[in-house]
Amino acid sequence: MKSVFYLLESAPYGSERAYGILNAAAVCVKMDVTVGLYADGVYLALACQDSRSLQVPNLYDIIYAYPEITVLAHEPSLAERGLLSMALMERVELVDEEQFIEHIRAAECLIYI
Amino acid sequence: MPSASVVVNEIKSITIILTDGPYISEYAEMACKIASEALKISHVNIFLYLDAVHIARRGQQPSLFAEAGRLFQELAERGAVIRACARCAAARGYLADGEGICPDYYEGIKISSLYDLARMIEESDRVISLSG
């Protein structure tokens, strides 16, 4: 495999999934690695996350620590949640439904965690 | 158009990624069935991630299901490479020695770095993730 697409559809701090996906993506940077944020996963795209009161790692920091990882946010999911007017991380690329699926199809493997 | 057998013969290595515990879903059992068939034609890696690190624990006594740990041990005996994420395992109380051997785990299943997952993916022709 030369490319991996990790699909995240869970909210970033409600479970270990988002943290798990980012860690798995971080070790795959020798390949072409993409994290696609879909459904509740798009909450990870929001800027200025502060997880100190939760006593868990700030996932925002992990994304900025690995510029090799392409991060896509599914724009319709953001719109459905009323998040389009919110500030998003600069690292995140907004893509529509068709583009999101095209990225999945282009990757050699899709990993859903 | 190649025949199905030609396509199958081209699969030299597959990796299965699990994230659920052994009984919360059927994924552990499904992974066993897939791996069991795949071992007949290819190399098989299984990576236990997040709650899936519980699958390898010795001494499970499910009353209604096949014991997942024993099924995975059998796969390891047949040559499957089964590894569990060290961070996830430590968080759940499974600690390994320097060679990745954990006394709480069935023989043949080791605890290793997440970098092993990257290597498995990179070297595989197919990757299957089974996750809730």
Interface residues (C-beta under 8 A of the other chain):
Chain A: M1 K2 V4 E16 R17 G20 N23 A24 V27 C28 K30 M31 C109 L110 I111 Y112 I113
Chain B: I17 T19 Y49 L50 R87 C88 L114 Y115 L117 A118 I121 E122 E123 S124 R126 V127 S129 S131
